[in-house]
Amino acid sequence: MAVFTPVSRHQLESWLAHYPVGALEDFEGIASGIENSNFFVDTDAGRWVLTLFERLSADKLPFYLELMRHLASRGIACPDPVTDRHGGLHSTLAGRPAALVTRLRGSGVIQPVVSQCVAVGRLLARMHLAARDYPGTEPNARGLSWWEKAAPEVMPFLTPAQAELLKRELALQKAFAQTDDCRDLPRSAVHADLFRDNVLFEGETLGGVIDFYFAGVDTWIFDLAVTCNDWCINDANGAFDPPRLAAMLKAYEDERPLLEIEHAAWPLMLRAAALRFWLSRLHDLHLPRPAEKLTPKDPTHFERILRDRAASADSGHGTRNLQGADACR
């Protein structure tokens, strides 16, 4: 269980007394997640999710919590933070900043099907459009600045071939970040972590999107690349599954057609998305934090994806779908 900070029943009951959510009936730690301590909380008035923030400071929380409120108010199916009796969105529990949000129905997906990729593509585009007028300005905490900091920290643990891959890909991303094309890409607050376990389904019915605590201002095309790199792949080798990829991209573009500069940036953004998660998993594996129980995710999964995206870009076949047209156009 990825619970870094344990909470007693007495502590939780005292804390919940400040929220209009009824009396505590039961609670349990949530096994998934590697950044925060999460709990399911049942009261006589409903079901909720409690998060204790292990890295985010209290002054950073409004960006994430208000983003969820903003999206929920615009019809996006996502958790809606509960305000306490004084109107606050967070307070302190067990020495950590903590927040309570509504609990959505459904569970994460293990093996996505085409219809689910359609639903996620449509949802992601609507999220981007809904976030256009969100005023928060917090940058992506696991963006380029973090990559530059984390890369030398994990470098001693890599083989020469892995070190060369990391240096090459980081240099490419740094160079692109300095271009006008990169600066002109549409952007807003984005989820930045829209993996299968962060979208809930009941069968093929979409329940909603959860876990916005890696959100930050970044480009929409990067957010789309993160999503496709998880939902639309063959898990054995990291290569794209063409029907799922084509379905997600079409569903996204049915809601928001991509710009030409986004088409051009697509292969590099697929590599950026793979690099981000390869690097973060390397960091979690080799430089872990103590927790009651935490199993780091396998970095080689995203190393395979990164190598596949790089090879596809180099060969010129990285953005082709079954019809032979560019997958992003």
LINCORUR-V600196 format. One record per pair of residues at least 12 apart in sequence whose C-alpha atoms are under 10 Angstrom apart, sorted by the first residue. I is the first residue (numbers start at 1). GAP is how many residues later the second one is. D is the distance in Angstrom with one decimal. If there is no record, write none. Layout:
I_GAP_D / I_GAP_D
This chain:
1_28_7.0 / 1_29_6.5 / 1_30_4.1 / 1_31_6.9 / 1_32_8.6 / 1_33_9.4 / 1_36_9.1 / 1_37_9.6 / 1_290_8.4 / 1_291_6.7 / 1_292_5.0 / 1_293_6.2 / 1_294_8.7 / 2_27_8.0 / 2_28_7.1 / 2_29_5.4 / 2_30_6.2 / 2_31_6.1 / 2_32_6.0 / 2_33_8.1 / 2_34_7.6 / 2_35_6.5 / 2_36_7.9 / 2_288_9.8 / 2_289_6.5 / 2_290_6.6 / 2_291_5.5 / 2_292_5.1 / 2_293_8.2 / 3_26_6.7 / 3_27_7.5 / 3_28_7.6 / 3_29_9.1 / 3_30_8.6 / 3_31_8.4 / 3_32_9.1 / 3_33_7.1 / 3_34_4.5 / 3_35_6.8 / 3_36_8.6 / 3_49_9.1 / 3_51_9.7 / 3_287_9.8 / 3_288_6.2 / 3_289_5.9 / 3_290_7.0 / 3_291_8.1 / 4_30_9.0 / 4_31_8.7 / 4_32_7.1 / 4_33_5.6 / 4_34_9.1 / 4_48_8.8 / 4_49_9.4 / 4_50_7.4 / 4_285_8.8 / 4_286_7.2 / 4_287_4.6 / 4_288_5.9 / 4_289_8.1 / 4_290_8.9 / 5_31_8.6 / 5_32_6.2 / 5_33_9.3 / 5_47_7.5 / 5_48_9.1 / 5_49_8.0 / 5_88_9.7 / 5_89_7.3 / 5_90_8.7 / 5_91_8.1 / 5_286_7.9 / 5_287_8.2 / 6_23_8.6 / 6_31_8.0 / 6_32_9.8 / 6_33_9.9 / 6_46_9.5 / 6_88_7.8 / 6_285_9.8 / 6_286_8.4 / 7_20_9.8 / 7_21_9.6 / 7_22_9.1 / 7_30_9.4 / 7_32_9.3 / 7_45_9.5 / 7_86_8.1 / 7_87_6.5 / 8_19_9.8 / 8_86_8.7 / 9_15_8.7 / 9_16_9.8 / 9_17_8.6 / 9_18_8.1 / 10_14_10.0 / 11_82_7.4 / 11_83_7.2 / 12_12_8.1 / 12_15_9.0 / 12_29_9.4 / 12_38_9.7 / 12_81_7.6 / 12_82_8.8 / 13_12_9.5 / 14_79_9.3 / 15_69_9.8 / 15_76_8.6 / 15_77_8.3 / 15_78_6.7 / 15_79_9.4 / 15_83_9.7 / 16_25_10.0 / 16_27_9.5 / 16_68_8.7 / 16_77_9.8 / 16_84_9.1 / 17_67_9.0 / 17_68_9.1 / 18_65_9.2 / 18_66_5.7 / 18_67_5.8 / 18_68_8.3 / 18_73_9.6 / 19_63_7.6 / 19_64_6.9 / 19_65_4.5 / 19_66_5.7 / 19_67_8.9 / 19_68_9.5 / 19_69_9.6 / 19_81_8.9 / 20_25_8.9 / 20_62_8.4 / 20_63_8.2 / 20_64_6.8 / 20_65_6.8 / 21_21_9.4 / 21_22_6.8 / 21_23_7.9 / 21_24_5.8 / 21_25_7.1 / 21_26_8.9 / 21_27_8.8 / 21_61_8.6 / 21_62_9.9 / 21_63_9.2 / 21_79_9.7 / 22_20_9.2 / 22_21_5.7 / 22_22_5.6 / 22_23_5.1 / 22_24_7.9 / 23_19_8.6 / 23_20_5.2 / 23_21_5.6 / 23_22_7.4 / 23_23_9.6 / 24_17_7.5 / 24_18_6.2 / 24_19_4.4 / 24_20_6.7 / 24_21_8.9 / 24_22_9.7 / 24_23_9.9 / 25_16_7.9 / 25_17_5.5 / 25_18_4.9 / 25_19_6.5 / 25_20_9.6 / 25_21_9.8 / 25_22_9.8 / 26_14_8.3 / 26_15_6.1 / 26_16_5.2 / 26_17_6.9 / 26_18_9.5 / 26_21_9.7 / 27_12_6.5 / 27_13_5.4 / 27_14_4.4 / 27_15_6.0 / 27_16_8.7 / 27_20_9.6 / 27_21_9.4 / 27_22_9.3 / 27_23_9.3 / 28_12_5.4 / 28_13_6.9 / 28_14_9.1 / 28_21_9.9 / 28_22_9.8 / 29_12_9.0 / 29_20_9.8 / 29_21_9.2 / 29_22_9.9 / 30_19_9.2 / 30_20_9.6 / 30_21_9.8 / 31_262_8.8 / 31_263_8.7 / 32_165_8.5 / 32_262_9.1 / 32_263_9.8 / 33_164_9.4 / 33_165_9.9 / 33_178_9.0 / 33_261_8.9 / 34_20_9.8 / 34_250_8.7 / 34_254_10.0 / 34_255_9.5 / 34_257_9.2 / 34_259_10.0 / 34_260_7.2 / 34_261_8.6 / 34_262_8.0 / 34_263_9.2 / 35_17_9.6 / 35_18_7.7 / 35_19_6.6 / 35_20_7.2 / 35_21_9.2 / 35_178_8.6 / 35_179_9.2 / 35_249_10.0 / 35_254_9.5 / 36_15_6.6 / 36_16_5.9 / 36_17_5.1 / 36_18_5.2 / 36_19_7.5 / 36_20_8.8 / 36_62_9.9 / 36_177_8.9 / 37_13_8.2 / 37_14_5.7 / 37_15_5.0 / 37_16_6.6 / 37_17_7.1 / 37_59_9.7 / 37_61_9.3 / 37_254_9.5 / 38_12_5.6 / 38_13_4.6 / 38_14_6.4 / 38_15_8.7 / 38_60_9.7 / 38_61_9.9 / 38_62_9.9 / 39_12_6.5 / 39_13_8.6 / 39_61_9.6 / 40_60_9.8 / 40_63_8.2 / 41_59_9.0 / 41_60_9.9 / 41_61_9.9 / 41_62_8.9 / 42_61_9.8 / 46_56_8.6 / 46_57_8.7 / 47_54_9.1 / 47_55_6.9 / 47_56_5.8 / 47_57_8.7 / 47_58_9.9 / 48_31_9.2 / 48_32_9.9 / 48_33_9.6 / 48_34_9.2 / 48_52_6.6 / 48_53_5.8 / 48_54_4.8 / 48_55_4.6 / 48_56_8.4 / 49_30_8.7 / 49_32_9.4 / 49_50_8.3 / 49_51_5.7 / 49_52_5.4 / 49_53_6.3 / 49_54_5.6 / 49_55_9.0 / 50_31_9.8 / 50_48_7.1 / 50_49_5.9 / 50_50_4.6 / 50_51_6.6 / 50_52_9.0 / 50_53_9.3 / 51_39_9.7 / 51_42_9.6 / 51_45_9.4 / 51_46_8.4 / 51_47_5.5 / 51_48_5.5 / 51_49_6.5 / 51_50_8.3 / 51_160_9.8 / 52_38_9.7 / 52_39_9.7 / 52_40_8.5 / 52_41_7.3 / 52_42_8.4 / 52_43_9.0 / 52_44_5.8 / 52_45_5.8 / 52_46_4.4 / 52_47_6.8 / 52_48_9.1 / 53_39_9.7 / 53_40_9.8 / 53_42_9.8 / 53_43_6.2 / 53_44_5.6 / 53_45_6.1 / 53_46_8.4 / 53_160_9.1 / 54_41_9.9 / 54_42_6.9 / 54_43_8.0 / 54_44_9.4 / 55_41_9.3 / 55_42_9.5 / 56_40_9.4 / 56_41_8.1 / 56_157_8.5 / 56_158_10.0 / 57_39_8.6 / 57_40_7.0 / 58_32_7.8 / 58_33_8.1 / 58_34_8.7 / 58_38_8.5 / 58_39_5.7 / 58_40_8.5 / 59_38_9.5 / 60_78_8.2 / 61_28_8.6 / 61_29_7.8 / 61_36_8.4 / 61_37_9.2 / 61_38_9.0 / 61_152_8.7 / 62_26_9.8 / 62_27_7.6 / 62_28_8.4 / 62_74_8.7 / 62_76_10.0 / 63_71_9.6 / 63_72_9.0 / 63_73_5.8 / 63_74_7.8 / 63_75_6.7 / 63_126_9.2 / 63_149_10.0 / 63_150_9.4 / 63_152_8.8 / 63_153_8.4 / 64_17_9.8 / 64_72_8.7 / 64_74_8.9 / 64_125_9.3 / 64_127_9.7 / 64_147_9.5 / 64_148_6.4 / 64_149_6.2 / 64_150_8.5 / 64_151_6.9 / 64_152_8.2 / 65_14_9.2 / 65_15_8.0 / 65_16_6.3 / 65_17_9.5 / 65_24_7.1 / 65_25_8.6 / 65_34_8.4 / 65_35_9.8 / 65_36_9.0 / 65_147_8.3 / 65_148_8.7 / 66_14_9.0 / 66_15_8.0 / 66_23_8.3 / 66_68_8.9 / 66_69_9.7 / 66_70_8.4 / 67_13_9.4 / 67_14_9.7 / 67_64_7.9 / 67_67_7.1 / 67_68_9.0 / 67_69_7.6 / 67_122_7.9 / 67_123_9.3 / 67_124_9.7 / 67_145_8.3 / 67_148_8.9 / 67_149_9.7 / 68_12_5.9 / 68_13_7.1 / 68_33_9.4 / 68_63_9.8 / 68_142_9.2 / 68_143_9.6 / 68_144_7.5 / 68_145_10.0 / 69_12_6.5 / 69_13_9.4 / 69_32_9.9 / 70_60_8.1 / 70_61_7.7 / 70_63_9.2 / 70_64_7.0 / 70_65_9.8 / 71_55_9.5 / 71_56_7.0 / 71_57_9.5 / 71_58_9.8 / 71_59_6.3 / 71_60_6.8 / 71_63_8.7 / 72_55_9.8 / 72_58_9.4 / 73_57_9.4 / 74_52_9.5 / 74_53_9.0 / 74_55_9.9 / 74_56_6.5 / 74_57_9.1 / 75_51_9.2 / 75_52_9.3 / 75_55_8.6 / 76_47_7.7 / 76_48_9.6 / 76_50_7.6 / 76_51_6.7 / 76_54_8.0 / 76_132_7.6 / 76_133_8.4 / 77_27_8.2 / 77_46_8.7 / 77_50_9.5 / 77_122_9.9 / 77_123_9.8 / 77_129_8.6 / 77_130_6.9 / 77_131_4.5 / 77_132_6.3 / 77_133_8.8 / 78_23_9.5 / 78_24_8.4 / 78_25_8.8 / 78_26_7.3 / 78_49_10.0 / 78_121_9.2 / 78_122_9.7 / 78_129_8.4 / 78_130_5.3 / 78_131_5.0 / 78_132_5.9 / 78_133_8.8 / 78_134_9.1 / 79_21_9.3 / 79_22_5.6 / 79_23_5.1 / 79_24_6.3 / 79_25_6.7 / 79_129_8.0 / 79_130_7.6 / 79_131_6.4 / 79_132_8.4 / 79_133_9.1 / 80_20_8.6 / 80_21_5.3 / 80_22_5.4 / 80_23_8.4 / 80_24_9.5 / 80_130_9.9 / 81_18_7.1 / 81_19_5.9 / 81_20_4.1 / 81_21_6.4 / 81_22_9.8 / 82_17_7.6 / 82_18_5.6 / 82_19_5.4 / 82_20_7.1 / 83_16_8.7 / 83_17_8.1 / 83_18_8.9 / 84_15_9.4 / 84_16_9.1 / 89_12_9.3 / 103_105_9.8 / 103_107_9.1 / 104_95_9.9 / 104_96_7.6 / 104_97_9.6 / 104_103_6.4 / 104_104_6.6 / 104_105_8.4 / 104_106_8.2 / 105_95_6.9 / 105_96_7.6 / 105_97_7.3 / 105_101_9.0 / 105_102_5.6 / 105_103_7.8 / 106_93_8.6 / 106_94_4.8 / 106_95_4.7 / 106_96_4.7 / 106_97_8.2 / 106_99_8.6 / 106_100_7.9 / 106_101_5.6 / 106_102_8.1 / 107_89_9.4 / 107_90_7.5 / 107_91_8.6 / 107_92_7.4 / 107_93_4.5 / 107_94_5.5 / 107_95_6.7 / 107_96_9.0 / 107_99_9.6 / 107_100_8.1 / 107_101_9.5 / 108_87_8.8 / 108_88_5.7 / 108_89_4.2 / 108_90_6.3 / 108_91_5.7 / 108_92_4.8 / 108_93_6.4 / 108_94_8.9 / 108_99_9.6 / 108_100_10.0 / 108_101_9.6 / 108_102_9.8 / 109_86_9.0 / 109_87_5.2 / 109_88_6.1 / 109_89_8.6 / 109_90_7.4 / 109_91_7.1 / 109_92_7.0 / 109_93_9.4 / 109_94_9.2 / 109_95_9.8 / 109_122_9.1 / 110_86_6.8 / 110_87_7.8 / 110_121_9.4 / 111_85_8.6 / 111_120_8.4 / 111_121_9.7 / 111_122_9.8 / 111_123_9.7 / 111_124_9.2 / 112_84_7.8 / 112_92_9.4 / 112_118_9.5 / 112_119_6.4 / 112_120_7.7 / 112_121_9.3 / 112_132_8.3 / 113_91_8.5 / 113_118_8.8 / 113_119_8.9 / 113_130_9.3 / 113_131_7.0 / 113_134_9.9 / 114_90_9.7 / 114_117_9.5 / 114_118_8.8 / 114_127_9.9 / 114_129_6.9 / 114_130_5.0 / 114_131_8.5 / 114_132_9.1 / 114_133_6.4 / 114_134_7.9 / 115_89_6.9 / 115_90_9.2 / 115_129_8.4 / 115_132_7.9 / 115_133_8.8 / 115_136_10.0 / 116_83_9.8 / 116_85_8.3 / 116_87_9.1 / 116_88_6.0 / 116_89_8.0 / 116_90_7.7 / 116_115_9.0 / 116_128_8.8 / 116_131_9.2 / 116_132_8.6 / 117_79_10.0 / 117_87_9.8 / 117_110_9.6 / 117_111_8.8 / 117_114_6.8 / 117_115_7.5 / 117_126_9.5 / 117_127_6.2 / 117_128_7.8 / 117_129_9.2 / 117_130_6.4 / 117_131_5.0 / 117_132_8.8 / 117_133_9.9 / 117_134_8.2 / 117_135_9.7 / 118_126_8.1 / 118_127_9.3 / 118_128_9.1 / 118_129_5.5 / 118_130_4.9 / 118_131_8.1 / 118_132_7.8 / 118_133_5.3 / 118_134_7.8 / 119_82_9.9 / 119_85_8.6 / 119_86_8.4 / 119_87_6.9 / 119_128_9.3 / 119_129_7.8 / 119_132_7.4 / 119_133_9.0 / 120_74_9.0 / 120_76_9.5 / 120_79_8.0 / 120_86_8.1 / 120_88_9.3 / 120_89_9.1 / 120_107_8.6 / 120_108_9.7 / 120_111_8.8 / 120_127_9.8 / 120_128_7.0 / 120_129_9.8 / 120_131_8.2 / 120_132_8.2 / 121_103_8.2 / 121_106_8.5 / 121_107_8.8 / 121_110_9.8 / 121_124_9.6 / 121_126_7.9 / 121_127_4.7 / 121_128_6.4 / 121_129_7.7 / 121_130_5.1 / 121_131_4.5 / 121_132_8.2 / 121_133_9.1 / 121_134_8.8 / 122_125_10.0 / 122_126_7.6 / 122_127_8.8 / 122_128_8.7 / 122_129_5.1 / 122_130_4.9 / 122_131_8.1 / 122_132_7.6 / 122_133_6.4 / 122_134_8.8 / 123_76_9.9 / 123_83_9.2 / 123_85_8.7 / 123_86_8.7 / 123_128_8.8 / 123_129_7.8 / 123_132_8.9 / 124_66_9.1 / 124_67_8.8 / 124_70_8.6 / 124_85_9.4 / 124_96_9.1 / 124_99_8.4 / 124_100_7.5 / 124_103_8.7 / 124_124_9.6 / 124_127_9.3 / 124_128_6.9 / 124_131_9.2 / 124_132_9.7 / 125_95_8.6 / 125_98_9.9 / 125_99_8.6 / 125_124_9.8 / 125_126_8.4 / 125_127_5.3 / 125_128_7.6 / 125_129_8.7 / 125_130_5.9 / 125_131_6.0 / 125_132_9.1 / 126_126_8.3 / 126_129_6.8 / 126_130_7.9 / 127_61_10.0 / 127_62_9.3 / 127_63_7.9 / 127_64_8.6 / 127_82_9.9 / 127_93_9.8 / 128_58_9.5 / 128_59_8.1 / 128_60_7.1 / 128_61_7.8 / 128_62_6.8 / 128_63_9.0 / 128_91_9.6 / 128_92_6.8 / 128_95_9.2 / 128_96_9.8 / 128_128_8.8 / 129_58_9.9 / 129_59_8.9 / 129_91_9.6 / 129_126_8.9 / 129_127_7.9 / 130_58_9.6 / 130_59_9.8 / 131_56_9.2 / 131_57_6.2 / 131_58_6.2 / 131_59_7.6 / 131_86_9.9 / 132_54_9.4 / 132_55_7.9 / 132_56_5.8 / 132_57_7.8 / 132_58_9.8 / 133_55_8.2 / 133_56_9.4 / 134_54_7.6 / 134_55_7.3 / 135_53_8.8 / 135_54_8.7 / 136_52_8.6 / 136_53_7.1 / 136_80_8.6 / 136_81_8.0 / 137_51_8.3 / 137_52_7.4 / 137_79_7.5 / 137_80_6.2 / 137_81_9.8 / 138_50_9.9 / 138_51_7.9 / 138_77_8.4 / 138_78_5.5 / 138_79_6.0 / 138_80_9.4 / 139_49_9.6 / 139_50_8.2 / 139_51_9.8 / 139_75_10.0 / 139_76_8.3 / 139_77_4.8 / 139_78_4.7 / 139_79_6.9 / 140_49_8.4 / 140_50_8.4 / 140_51_9.3 / 140_52_7.7 / 140_74_7.2 / 140_75_6.3 / 140_76_3.9 / 140_77_5.4 / 140_78_6.1 / 140_79_9.7 / 141_51_9.7 / 141_72_9.6 / 141_73_6.9 / 141_74_7.8 / 141_75_6.7 / 141_76_9.0 / 141_77_9.9 / 142_50_8.8 / 142_72_7.5 / 142_73_9.1 / 142_74_8.7 / 142_134_7.0 / 142_135_9.0 / 142_137_9.6 / 142_138_8.0 / 143_49_9.4 / 143_73_8.8 / 143_74_9.5 / 143_75_8.1 / 143_129_9.2 / 143_130_9.6 / 143_133_7.3 / 144_26_8.4 / 144_29_7.7 / 144_30_7.4 / 144_33_8.5 / 144_128_9.0 / 144_132_8.4 / 145_29_9.4 / 146_130_9.1 / 146_133_9.6 / 146_134_9.4 / 147_19_9.9 / 147_23_7.6 / 147_26_9.8 / 147_27_9.8 / 147_128_8.6 / 147_129_7.1 / 147_130_10.0 / 147_132_7.2 / 147_133_8.4 / 148_19_9.9 / 148_22_7.6 / 148_23_9.6 / 148_26_8.9 / 150_129_7.4 / 150_130_8.0 / 150_132_9.2 / 150_133_7.1 / 151_12_9.1 / 151_15_7.5 / 151_16_8.2 / 151_19_8.5 / 151_128_7.1 / 151_129_9.4 / 151_131_9.3 / 151_132_8.6 / 152_14_9.8 / 152_15_9.5 / 153_129_9.6 / 153_130_7.7 / 153_133_9.2 / 153_134_8.5 / 154_12_9.9 / 154_125_8.0 / 154_126_9.5 / 154_128_6.6 / 154_129_6.1 / 154_130_9.6 / 154_131_9.4 / 154_132_7.1 / 154_133_8.0 / 155_12_9.3 / 155_124_10.0 / 155_127_9.4 / 155_128_9.8 / 156_130_9.7 / 157_125_8.6 / 157_126_9.7 / 157_128_10.0 / 157_129_7.3 / 158_124_9.1 / 162_141_8.4 / 165_110_9.6 / 165_138_9.0 / 165_141_9.0 / 165_142_8.3 / 165_145_9.7 / 166_109_7.8 / 166_112_9.3 / 166_113_8.3 / 166_137_9.5 / 166_140_9.7 / 169_99_9.5 / 169_102_7.7 / 169_103_7.9 / 169_105_10.0 / 169_106_7.3 / 169_137_8.9 / 169_138_9.9 / 169_141_8.6 / 170_101_9.8 / 170_102_8.4 / 170_105_7.9 / 170_106_9.7 / 172_96_8.4 / 172_99_9.5 / 172_100_9.1 / 173_95_7.8 / 173_96_8.7 / 173_98_8.7 / 173_99_6.8 / 173_102_9.4 / 176_89_9.2 / 176_92_8.6 / 176_93_10.0 / 181_80_6.5 / 181_81_8.8 / 181_83_9.0 / 181_84_8.2 / 182_37_8.6 / 182_79_8.3 / 182_80_9.0 / 182_83_7.9 / 183_36_9.1 / 184_35_9.3 / 184_77_8.0 / 184_78_9.4 / 185_33_9.2 / 185_34_6.2 / 185_35_7.7 / 185_36_7.8 / 185_37_9.6 / 185_74_8.4 / 185_75_9.7 / 185_76_6.8 / 185_77_6.6 / 185_80_8.8 / 186_32_8.5 / 186_33_5.7 / 186_34_6.0 / 186_35_7.8 / 186_72_9.4 / 186_73_8.6 / 186_75_9.4 / 186_76_8.3 / 187_29_9.9 / 187_30_6.7 / 187_31_5.4 / 187_32_4.0 / 187_33_5.2 / 187_34_8.2 / 187_35_9.2 / 187_36_9.4 / 188_28_7.9 / 188_29_5.0 / 188_30_6.0 / 188_31_6.6 / 188_32_7.2 / 189_26_6.6 / 189_27_5.0 / 189_28_4.0 / 189_29_6.3 / 189_30_8.4 / 189_31_8.7 / 189_34_9.8 / 190_22_8.6 / 190_24_8.8 / 190_25_5.5 / 190_26_5.6 / 190_27_5.9 / 190_28_6.3 / 190_29_7.6 / 190_30_6.9 / 190_32_9.1 / 190_33_6.5 / 190_34_9.6 / 191_18_9.2 / 191_19_9.2 / 191_20_8.3 / 191_21_5.7 / 191_22_8.0 / 191_23_6.6 / 191_24_4.4 / 191_25_6.9 / 191_26_8.8 / 191_27_9.1 / 191_29_9.5 / 191_32_6.9 / 191_33_9.7 / 191_35_9.6 / 191_36_9.6 / 192_20_8.1 / 192_21_9.1 / 192_22_6.2 / 192_23_5.4 / 192_24_7.1 / 192_25_8.9 / 192_26_8.0 / 192_27_9.4 / 192_28_9.1 / 192_30_7.8 / 192_31_5.2 / 192_32_8.5 / 192_33_9.4 / 192_34_6.8 / 192_35_8.2 / 192_81_9.0 / 193_17_9.6 / 193_18_8.1 / 193_19_7.7 / 193_20_8.7 / 193_21_6.4 / 193_22_7.4 / 193_30_7.7 / 193_31_9.9 / 193_33_6.8 / 193_34_7.3 / 193_37_9.6 / 193_80_9.7 / 193_84_9.3 / 194_15_7.8 / 194_16_8.5 / 194_17_8.5 / 194_18_8.8 / 194_20_9.6 / 194_21_9.7 / 194_29_7.8 / 194_30_8.7 / 194_31_9.9 / 194_32_6.9 / 194_33_5.4 / 194_34_9.1 / 194_35_9.9 / 194_36_8.2 / 194_37_8.9 / 195_14_9.6 / 195_15_9.8 / 195_16_9.9 / 195_31_7.8 / 195_32_6.1 / 195_33_8.8 / 195_34_8.7 / 195_35_5.9 / 195_36_6.9 / 196_13_9.6 / 196_31_8.5 / 196_34_6.9 / 196_35_6.4 / 197_12_9.1 / 197_13_8.6 / 197_14_9.2 / 198_12_5.1 / 198_13_6.2 / 198_14_8.8 / 199_12_8.9 / 219_43_9.4 / 219_50_9.4 / 220_38_9.4 / 220_42_8.8 / 221_37_8.3 / 221_38_9.7 / 221_40_9.8 / 221_41_6.3 / 221_42_8.7 / 221_44_7.9 / 221_45_6.9 / 221_48_6.9 / 221_49_8.9 / 221_52_9.9 / 222_40_9.3 / 222_43_9.0 / 222_44_8.1 / 222_46_9.1 / 222_47_5.4 / 222_48_7.3 / 222_49_9.5 / 222_50_7.4 / 222_51_6.5 / 223_46_8.8 / 223_47_9.6 / 223_50_8.0 / 224_24_9.3 / 224_25_8.6 / 224_28_8.6 / 224_42_9.2 / 224_45_8.8 / 224_46_8.7 / 224_49_9.0 / 225_24_9.9 / 225_41_7.5 / 225_42_8.8 / 225_43_9.4 / 225_44_6.1 / 225_45_5.0 / 225_46_8.4 / 225_47_8.3 / 225_48_6.0 / 225_49_8.5 / 226_43_8.4 / 226_44_7.1 / 226_45_9.4 / 226_46_8.5 / 226_47_5.0 / 226_48_7.3 / 226_50_9.0 / 226_51_8.9 / 227_21_9.3 / 227_43_9.6 / 227_46_8.7 / 228_12_8.4 / 228_13_9.9 / 228_16_8.8 / 228_17_6.7 / 228_18_9.8 / 228_20_7.5 / 228_21_8.4 / 228_42_8.3 / 228_45_9.4 / 229_16_9.1 / 229_41_7.1 / 229_42_9.3 / 229_44_7.4 / 229_45_7.2 / 229_73_9.0 / 229_76_7.7 / 229_77_9.5 / 229_80_9.5 / 230_43_9.9 / 230_44_9.4 / 230_72_9.6 / 230_75_9.5 / 231_13_7.7 / 231_14_8.0 / 231_17_8.7 / 232_12_5.2 / 232_13_5.1 / 232_14_8.8 / 232_15_9.1 / 232_16_7.9 / 233_12_7.9 / 233_72_8.9 / 234_71_9.8 / 235_66_8.0 / 235_69_9.8 / 235_70_9.3 / 236_65_8.6 / 236_68_9.3 / 237_64_8.0 / 237_65_9.7 / 237_67_6.5 / 237_68_7.3 / 237_71_8.3 / 238_63_7.1 / 238_64_7.6 / 238_65_8.9 / 238_66_5.9 / 238_67_4.6 / 238_68_8.4 / 238_69_8.9 / 238_70_6.9 / 238_71_8.9 / 239_65_8.5 / 239_66_6.7 / 239_67_9.7 / 239_68_9.7 / 239_69_6.4 / 239_70_8.0 / 239_73_9.5 / 239_79_9.8 / 240_65_9.1 / 240_68_9.1 / 240_69_9.3 / 240_78_9.2 / 240_79_9.8 / 240_81_9.5 / 241_80_9.3 / 241_81_9.8 / 242_77_10.0 / 242_78_8.5 / 242_79_5.8 / 242_80_6.2 / 242_81_9.7 / 242_85_9.0 / 243_78_8.0 / 243_79_7.5 / 245_74_9.9 / 245_75_10.0 / 245_76_7.8 / 245_77_9.8 / 245_82_7.8 / 245_83_9.7 / 246_74_9.2 / 246_75_6.4 / 246_76_8.0 / 246_77_9.5 / 246_80_9.7 / 246_81_6.3 / 246_82_8.5 / 247_80_9.7 / 248_79_10.0 / 249_78_7.1 / 249_79_6.7 / 249_80_8.9 / 250_77_8.6 / 250_78_8.3 / 250_79_9.0 / 252_76_10.0 / 253_75_8.6 / 253_76_9.0 / 257_71_9.4 / 257_72_9.0 / 258_70_7.6 / 258_71_7.9 / 259_69_9.6 / 259_70_9.3 / 260_68_9.4 / 260_69_8.6 / 262_66_8.3 / 262_67_9.7 / 263_56_9.3 / 263_63_8.6 / 263_64_8.9 / 263_65_5.6 / 263_66_6.7 / 264_64_8.9 / 264_65_9.8 / 265_63_9.9 / 266_47_9.8 / 266_52_9.3 / 266_53_7.9 / 266_61_9.4 / 266_62_7.3 / 267_42_7.2 / 267_43_8.2 / 267_45_8.4 / 267_46_6.1 / 267_47_9.6 / 267_49_9.4 / 267_50_9.7 / 267_51_6.6 / 267_52_6.9 / 267_61_9.5 / 268_41_8.4 / 268_42_8.3 / 268_45_7.9 / 268_50_10.0 / 269_40_9.6 / 270_35_9.1 / 270_36_8.0 / 270_38_10.0 / 270_39_6.6 / 270_40_8.7 / 270_43_9.5 / 270_48_9.3 / 270_49_9.8 / 271_31_10.0 / 271_34_8.2 / 271_35_5.7 / 271_36_8.4 / 271_37_8.9 / 271_38_5.8 / 271_39_6.5 / 271_42_8.9 / 272_34_8.3 / 272_37_9.6 / 273_29_9.2 / 273_32_9.5 / 273_33_8.4 / 273_36_10.0 / 274_27_9.4 / 274_28_5.7 / 274_29_7.4 / 274_30_8.9 / 274_31_6.2 / 274_32_5.1 / 274_33_8.9 / 274_34_9.7 / 274_35_8.2 / 274_36_9.8 / 275_27_7.3 / 275_28_7.7 / 275_30_8.8 / 275_31_6.3 / 275_32_9.6 / 276_26_8.8 / 276_30_9.6 / 277_22_7.8 / 277_24_9.3 / 277_25_6.4 / 277_26_8.8 / 277_28_9.9 / 277_29_9.5 / 278_19_9.8 / 278_20_8.7 / 278_21_5.3 / 278_22_7.3 / 278_23_7.6 / 278_24_4.8 / 278_25_5.7 / 278_26_9.1 / 278_27_8.8 / 278_28_7.9 / 279_20_7.6 / 279_23_8.6 / 279_24_8.8 / 280_17_9.6 / 280_19_8.1 / 280_22_9.9 / 281_15_7.1 / 281_16_6.2 / 281_17_6.7 / 281_18_4.9 / 281_19_8.7 / 281_20_9.4 / 281_21_8.4 / 281_22_9.8 / 282_14_8.9 / 282_15_8.8 / 282_16_8.1 / 282_17_5.5 / 282_18_8.7 / 282_20_9.8 / 282_21_9.7 / 283_13_9.4 / 283_16_9.0 / 284_12_6.1 / 284_13_7.9 / 284_14_9.5 / 284_15_9.0 / 285_12_7.5 / 285_13_7.9 / 285_14_7.8
